[in-house]
């Protein structure tokens, strides 16, 4: 079972995110910081969902996940959730260094959105890094 980590920000409804991820077949756990999320990724978690209020997504809060080595970064999905986002907006995700952005209103669908994004990322990284693709699931 793939592990998903949820990092709250005071506005993200952590229980809703955990429930949606669990319903989609993930082992979902909550942590209180991005540093803890990084430790979970290094231990095998494949998804990190972060409440991203207080944009921009930079600085002390983003650093633990933004500074992982490229081989580790290819092996997990970073999802940012914010009320001002448009779900699936690729340019915004790219600019923020995320794989997927999700509007807070779509939090109930985050499990399904993450499952689709994992499949897409797995295809993208398979030729470059088969080990990362395998970790993303099959």
N, C-alpha and C positions, 0 to 999 in steps of 0.2 A: 504494500500500500504506500502510495506517495505521501510525503509529509508536507503540509502547508503551514506556514507561520504567519500569524496576524499581529501587526504592531499598531496599537491604537494611538490616537493623537488627541483624545479628548472629545473629538467630534465623530469619529468613526464608531459605528455601533458594532463593537467587537463580537458580541454574541450573534448578531445577524450574519456577519462574515463567517464565523466558525460554523454556524448551522448550514449555510449555503455550501460551504466547502465539504463538510461532512456528508451532506446529502448527495454530493457528486462523487463520493468515494475516496476522499482524502482523509488522512489522519491530520486533523487541524488542531493547532495549539496556539495559545496567545502568549506573547512576550511583551515586556514593557519598553524595550529599546531596540534600535536598529543594531546596536552592538550584540545584543542577545540573538537577534535574527541572523546576523552573520555567523555566530557560533553554531546555530542550528543548521545553516547552509553548509558549513564546513563539516558538520556531522551527517549530512545527507539530505536535508530538506530540499525539495525541488521548486517550491513556490513561496514567495514572500509577498504578502499583501500589506501595504502601508497606508495608513490614513495620512494624506499629504496636505492637510490644511496648514496655513501659514506659509504659503508658497512665497518665494521660489523654493524648489526642492534642491537646496544646496547646504553647504556648511556642515556644522557639527552633527546634525541629525542624518544627513545623507552620506557622510564620509564613510562609515563602516561598510556600507553596501557598494558605494561608488569606487572604493579602492581595492576590491577583491581582485586577485590575479585573473587575467583573461580566461584561462582554462576553467576556473571556478565559475566565472560569470556566464560562460556558455552553458553551464550545467544547471542553472536555475532561472526561474521566471520571476521578474520583479514587476509587481502590479501596484500602481498608485491609485488611490481613491480620493476624490475631492468633489465637492458639490458643484464646482465650476467647470468640471471636465465634461467633454462629450465622449461617451463610451466608444472605444476603438479608434480614437483620433490618433493616427499614426505619427503625424509630424510632431504633435505635442509629446507623445511618448518618446520619440527619438531625441527631441531637444532636452528632455528631462533624464535621459539615460535609462528609461524604463522599457519594458517589453509591451506593456499594456496600460492604458489609463481607463478608469471606470468612473462614471458619474455616480455620486453617492446614491442617487435614486435607483440605480441598477444594482445595488449591493446584493439584493436577493438572488440575482442571476450570476454572481461572481464565480460560483463553482463551475457552471456550464461555460462561462466565458474563459476561465482559466484552462479548462480541459481542451477547448479549441485552440487556445494560444500555445499550450504545451505541444500539441500535435504539429502546429505550424513551425514552432521553433525547432522541434526535433528534426523535421525535414531540412530546415535551413542549415543546421550545424552538422548533420550526419556525415557529409563528405569531408569537412574540415576536422571534426573531432568525434569519431565514433563512440568514444567513452562517454562524452557529454551527452550525446544523443541517447545512448543506452540508459544513462541516469535519468533523463527526462521521461523515460517510460516507453511502452510499446503498445 
